[in-house]
Amino acid sequence: MIGAVADDLTGATDVAAAFRSAGLRVGLFFGGIDAADSTDGLDAVVVGLKTRTVPAADAVERSAQAARTLVAHGCDQIFFKYCSTFDSSPAGNIGPVSDALAAELRSGPVVFAPTTPVQGRTVYQSHLFVGDVLLSDSPMRDHPLTPMTDADLRHVLQAQATRRVGSIPLQVVRTGGDAVAAALRAAQTEGIEDVIVDAVDDLDLDTVAAAVRTSPLVTGAAGLAAALARAHASASTADADDLDTDERLDDARTVAALAGSCSARTREQVARWRQSRPAFWLDPVATPDSAALAEAALSWFDTVRDDGVPLIYSTTDPDTLRRAQAALGAAHAAEIVETALGLVAVGLVRRGVDRLIVAGGETSGEVVRALGIGHGRVGAQAAPGVPWIFTESPAPLAVLLKSGNYGDADLLVRAAQVNP
């Protein structure tokens, strides 16, 4: 089996969808996996943590524990999944976690490949591009928690990691998997243990996957996860069609949506929603209390639930966000709205909502925690990297956990549509 440790919950759904797309049978566990949890009949096990922005020591401890348990369950390769925009602060957590996992698994050189072509993320000359602009020129430079102002991943990773960072250029990747494997061995000889690998399309990622097919530790985003899944798929008897759960989605007809991300794409999706559906904005400056915010939002929901699918959101533009952070402090402002959205999710499920759409990685983590969701079955994708997750506890739910930047402008509206 492949075992994946993801640093947030939308990242976990992203990598689970990538594994499933290759026909692997995937189990998805939120918050961790226990020794007693069953992984029988699975080809891939994904553990979604909420470690992207916690203190580095906490991220290391939780990630290493998840990796140890996955190995105990029979996983012979661990995939550390982070965002395709390499979201991290100057202190971590990608570097500290990868250092710890490399030590835990006694790994040799470790590849770092955030390339995900379907999302427009590519790496060339070790620089990460979002579409046709450098990461540092993209909206990610204004991220409230992990602003990315340097597109050279060698600089970003070396500032966090204790291991020496190097790179493999696209020219070597285009030569083939054997050449990539040889470059990794040469890097190790030179004392380089963390290697940024160029890749701009899926064929490049397939080449990288071939080179690291048996490596104990691989790191990257969903693009490389899908390539690894393709490399592993020939050993699996799974049939992706057997895993379709569209009938479960058709049965989940009481719908609501939550949005906490302030990314450019989520702002666009919220704006599109508001053109035709009711929406309620959580303002932490006007009401700096999570419980009071949630109570107001749920009271509003009760008055509009018959008028169309409602959205409750804290998404806002960068200027308004900066004013809220100045008034409340960045961490406190985020805590107020995340906690409120978790309380709202609990209230919605108690009111009978059985299809819940959630936009934002941190928001998804809080919603899953508040609802007490432990694991789920990976269903069909609503958009690349955004699968439906079907859970039985605390109640039968169809949950869509969307990373802030993922999906087209109509994703939220489309996900809310209930078939007649």
C-alpha positions in Angstrom: 0.0 0.0 0.0 0.8 3.6 -0.4 0.4 5.7 2.8 -0.1 9.4 2.5 0.2 12.1 5.2 -1.4 15.3 4.2 -0.8 18.6 6.0 -4.5 19.7 5.8 -7.8 18.1 5.1 -8.5 19.5 1.7 -5.0 18.3 0.8 -6.0 14.8 2.0 -9.1 14.8 -0.2 -7.0 16.1 -3.1 -4.4 13.2 -2.8 -7.2 10.7 -2.2 -8.9 11.7 -5.4 -5.6 11.4 -7.2 -5.1 7.9 -6.0 -8.7 7.0 -6.8 -8.4 8.3 -10.3 -5.9 5.6 -11.1 -8.2 2.9 -9.9 -6.8 2.4 -6.4 -9.0 1.6 -3.5 -8.6 4.5 -1.1 -9.3 4.9 2.6 -9.4 8.4 4.0 -8.9 9.1 7.7 -9.3 12.6 9.2 -7.0 13.7 12.1 -5.0 10.5 12.3 -5.2 6.7 12.1 -5.1 4.2 14.9 -3.6 0.8 15.0 -7.1 -0.7 15.4 -8.5 1.0 12.2 -9.1 -1.4 9.4 -7.2 -0.9 6.1 -8.2 -4.3 4.7 -8.6 -4.4 0.9 -7.1 -0.9 0.4 -4.4 0.1 -2.0 -3.8 3.5 -0.5 -4.5 5.0 2.9 -4.6 8.8 3.3 -4.4 10.5 6.6 -5.5 14.1 6.7 -4.0 16.2 9.5 -4.2 19.9 10.2 -0.6 20.7 10.5 0.2 23.3 7.8 0.1 26.3 10.2 0.6 24.8 13.6 3.9 25.1 15.5 6.6 23.1 13.7 7.2 20.8 16.6 3.5 19.8 16.7 3.4 19.2 13.0 6.5 17.0 13.2 5.1 14.9 16.1 1.7 14.4 14.5 3.1 13.6 11.0 5.7 11.2 12.3 3.1 9.4 14.4 0.8 9.0 11.4 3.7 7.7 9.3 4.6 5.1 11.9 1.0 3.9 12.1 0.8 3.7 8.3 3.9 1.6 8.2 2.5 -0.6 10.9 -0.6 -1.1 8.7 1.6 -2.4 5.9 2.4 0.8 3.8 5.8 0.4 2.2 5.9 3.9 0.8 4.9 7.2 2.5 3.8 10.2 0.5 4.0 13.5 2.3 1.4 15.7 0.7 1.5 19.5 0.8 -0.2 22.2 -1.2 0.7 22.7 -4.9 1.6 26.3 -4.0 4.1 25.0 -1.3 2.2 26.9 1.4 4.5 27.4 4.4 5.9 30.0 6.7 9.7 30.9 6.8 10.0 28.4 9.6 8.1 25.5 8.2 6.3 23.3 8.2 7.3 21.5 5.0 11.0 21.4 5.9 10.7 20.2 9.5 8.2 17.5 8.7 10.1 16.2 5.7 13.3 16.1 7.8 11.5 14.1 10.5 9.9 11.7 8.1 13.2 11.1 6.3 14.8 10.2 9.6 11.8 8.1 10.7 11.9 6.1 7.4 15.6 6.1 6.9 15.2 7.5 3.5 17.9 8.5 1.1 17.4 11.6 -1.1 13.8 12.9 -1.0 12.2 14.5 -4.1 10.0 17.6 -3.7 7.6 18.0 -6.6 4.5 20.3 -6.1 3.7 20.3 -9.9 0.0 19.7 -10.5 -0.7 20.5 -14.2 -4.5 20.3 -13.9 -4.3 23.1 -11.4 -1.8 25.1 -13.4 1.1 24.5 -11.0 4.4 23.8 -12.6 8.1 23.9 -11.6 10.8 25.1 -14.0 14.4 25.8 -12.9 13.2 25.2 -9.4 10.7 28.1 -9.6 7.1 27.5 -8.9 4.6 28.9 -11.4 0.8 29.4 -10.8 -0.6 29.5 -14.3 1.7 31.8 -16.3 3.0 33.8 -13.3 5.6 33.1 -10.6 4.2 32.1 -7.3 5.6 35.3 -5.8 3.5 37.3 -8.3 0.3 35.3 -7.8 -2.5 36.0 -5.2 -0.6 33.6 -2.9 1.7 36.5 -1.9 -1.3 37.9 0.0 -2.3 34.7 1.8 -3.2 35.7 5.4 -1.4 32.8 7.1 1.3 31.6 4.6 2.2 34.5 2.2 4.5 33.1 -0.5 6.8 35.9 -1.7 9.7 33.7 -3.1 9.1 31.5 -6.1 12.5 29.7 -5.9 11.7 26.6 -3.9 15.3 26.0 -3.2 15.3 29.2 -1.1 12.0 28.4 0.6 12.9 24.8 1.5 16.5 25.5 2.6 15.2 28.2 5.0 13.2 25.5 6.8 15.1 22.2 6.4 18.3 21.0 8.1 19.2 18.8 5.1 21.0 20.3 2.1 18.7 21.3 -0.8 19.5 20.7 -4.5 17.6 20.4 -7.7 17.1 18.3 -10.9 16.4 20.4 -14.0 13.8 19.6 -16.6 16.5 18.6 -19.1 17.4 15.6 -16.9 13.7 14.7 -16.3 13.1 14.7 -20.0 15.9 12.2 -20.4 14.0 9.6 -18.5 13.4 7.8 -15.2 16.9 6.2 -15.1 18.5 9.6 -15.5 16.4 11.0 -12.6 17.4 8.1 -10.4 21.1 8.6 -11.4 20.8 12.3 -10.5 19.3 11.4 -7.1 22.3 9.1 -6.4 24.7 11.7 -7.5 23.0 14.3 -5.3 23.4 11.9 -2.3 27.1 11.5 -3.1 27.4 15.3 -2.9 25.6 15.5 0.4 22.4 16.8 -1.1 19.4 15.0 0.5 16.4 17.2 -0.5 15.9 17.6 -4.2 13.5 20.0 -6.0 12.5 18.3 -9.3 11.4 20.3 -12.3 8.2 19.1 -14.0 5.7 20.9 -16.2 3.3 18.2 -17.4 2.0 14.7 -16.5 4.6 12.9 -18.6 7.3 14.6 -16.5 5.6 13.5 -13.4 5.3 9.9 -14.7 9.1 10.0 -15.2 9.7 11.2 -11.7 7.3 8.6 -10.3 9.2 5.8 -12.2 12.4 7.0 -10.6 11.0 6.9 -7.0 8.6 4.0 -7.3 10.2 2.1 -4.5 11.5 5.1 -2.4 10.3 4.9 1.2 9.5 8.6 1.2 8.2 10.9 -1.6 6.9 14.4 -1.2 4.7 16.5 -3.5 1.2 17.6 -4.4 -1.6 15.7 -6.1 0.1 15.7 -9.5 2.9 13.4 -8.3 0.5 11.4 -6.2 -1.5 10.6 -9.3 1.6 9.6 -11.2 2.7 7.3 -8.3 -0.8 5.8 -8.3 -0.5 5.1 -12.0 2.8 3.4 -11.3 1.3 1.3 -8.6 -2.0 0.6 -10.3 -0.9 -2.4 -12.3 -0.6 -4.3 -9.0 -4.2 -3.5 -8.0 -7.4 -5.3 -9.0 -9.5 -2.3 -8.2 -11.9 -0.9 -10.7 -12.6 2.8 -10.3 -16.1 2.4 -11.7 -16.9 0.1 -8.8 -16.2 3.0 -6.4 -18.6 5.5 -7.8 -21.0 6.8 -5.3 -23.3 9.0 -7.4 -26.4 7.4 -5.9 -25.3 8.5 -2.5 -25.0 12.1 -3.7 -28.5 11.9 -5.3 -29.9 11.0 -1.9 -28.2 13.9 -0.1 -30.7 16.6 -1.0 -30.6 19.0 2.0 -27.7 21.3 1.1 -25.8 24.1 2.6 -22.4 25.7 2.0 -19.7 27.2 4.1 -16.7 29.3 2.9 -13.8 30.6 5.0 -11.0 30.9 2.4 -10.1 34.4 1.2 -8.3 33.2 -1.9 -9.0 34.8 -5.2 -10.8 31.8 -6.6 -13.0 31.3 -3.5 -13.9 35.0 -3.7 -15.0 34.5 -7.3 -17.0 31.4 -6.4 -18.8 33.3 -3.5 -19.5 36.2 -5.8 -21.0 33.8 -8.4 -23.1 32.2 -5.7 -24.5 35.5 -4.4 -25.9 36.3 -7.9 -28.6 33.7 -7.4 -28.6 32.3 -3.9 -28.9 33.6 -0.4 -25.7 34.2 1.6 -24.8 35.4 5.0 -21.4 37.1 5.8 -19.7 36.5 9.1 -18.1 39.8 10.3 -15.6 39.2 13.1 -15.1 42.9 13.7 -18.7 43.7 14.2 -19.2 40.5 16.3 -15.9 39.3 17.8 -17.4 36.2 19.4 -17.6 32.8 17.7 -20.7 31.6 19.4 -22.6 34.8 18.8 -21.6 34.8 15.1 -22.7 31.1 14.7 -26.0 31.8 16.5 -26.7 34.7 14.1 -25.8 32.7 11.1 -28.0 29.7 12.1 -30.9 32.0 12.9 -30.6 33.5 9.4 -30.4 30.0 8.0 -33.7 29.1 9.6 -35.4 32.1 7.9 -34.1 31.4 4.4 -33.7 27.7 4.1 -36.8 27.4 1.9 -35.7 30.2 -0.4 -32.8 28.4 -2.0 -29.5 26.7 -0.9 -27.8 29.1 1.6 -24.1 30.0 1.9 -22.6 31.2 5.2 -19.1 32.7 4.6 -16.3 34.8 6.1 -14.6 35.1 2.7 -13.7 38.7 2.0 -11.3 40.9 -0.1 -7.7 41.6 0.9 -8.3 45.1 2.2 -11.2 44.1 4.4 -9.2 41.2 5.7 -6.3 43.4 6.6 -8.6 45.8 8.5 -10.0 42.8 10.5 -6.5 41.6 11.2 -5.4 45.0 12.3 -8.4 45.3 14.6 -8.3 41.8 16.1 -4.9 40.4 15.3 -4.4 38.0 12.4 -4.5 34.8 14.5 -7.5 35.9 16.6 -9.5 37.0 13.6 -8.9 33.6 12.0 -9.8 31.7 15.2 -13.1 33.6 15.6 -14.4 32.8 12.1 -13.0 29.2 11.9 -14.6 28.3 15.3 -17.8 30.0 14.2 -17.9 28.0 11.0 -17.4 24.8 12.9 -20.3 25.6 15.2 -22.4 26.5 12.2 -21.6 23.1 10.6 -22.8 21.3 13.7 -26.0 23.4 13.8 -26.6 22.7 10.1 -26.3 18.9 10.5 -28.6 19.0 13.5 -31.1 20.8 11.2 -31.0 18.0 8.7 -28.4 19.1 6.2 -26.9 16.0 4.6 -24.9 17.6 1.8 -22.3 20.1 3.1 -20.0 22.1 0.8 -16.9 23.6 2.5 -14.4 26.0 0.9 -11.0 26.5 2.5 -8.4 24.2 3.9 -8.4 25.7 7.5 -12.2 25.9 7.4 -12.5 22.2 6.3 -10.2 21.2 9.1 -12.4 23.0 11.7 -15.6 21.6 10.2 -14.3 18.0 10.3 -13.1 18.5 13.9 -16.4 20.1 15.0 -18.5 17.4 13.4 -16.3 14.6 14.7 -15.8 13.0 11.3 -13.2 10.2 11.6 -13.1 8.7 8.1 -15.0 8.5 4.9 -15.3 6.8 1.5 -13.8 8.7 -1.5 -16.4 9.4 -4.2 -16.4 11.0 -7.6 -14.8 14.4 -8.1 -16.8 17.6 -8.4 -13.7 19.2 -9.8 -10.0 18.1 -10.2 -8.7 17.4 -6.7 -12.1 18.0 -5.1 -13.9 14.7 -4.5 -17.1 14.0 -2.6 -16.5 12.3 0.8 -19.2 10.0 2.1 -19.3 9.5 5.9 -21.5 7.6 8.3 -20.6 9.3 11.6 -21.9 11.5 13.2 -24.6 11.2 10.5 -24.7 10.1 6.9 -23.2 13.0 5.0 -21.9 13.9 1.6 -19.1 16.4 2.3 -17.2 18.4 -0.3 -13.9 19.8 1.1 -12.4 22.3 -1.3 -9.0 23.9 -1.1 -9.3 27.7 -1.4 -7.8 28.0 -4.9 -9.4 24.9 -6.4 -12.3 24.7 -8.8 -13.8 26.9 -11.5 -16.0 29.9 -10.7 -19.2 27.8 -10.8 -18.0 24.9 -8.6 -19.9 25.9 -5.4 -23.1 26.5 -7.4 -22.7 23.3 -9.3 -22.0 21.2 -6.2 -25.2 22.6 -4.6 -27.5 21.5 -7.4 -29.9 18.7 -6.4 -31.2 16.5 -9.1 -35.0 16.5 -9.4 
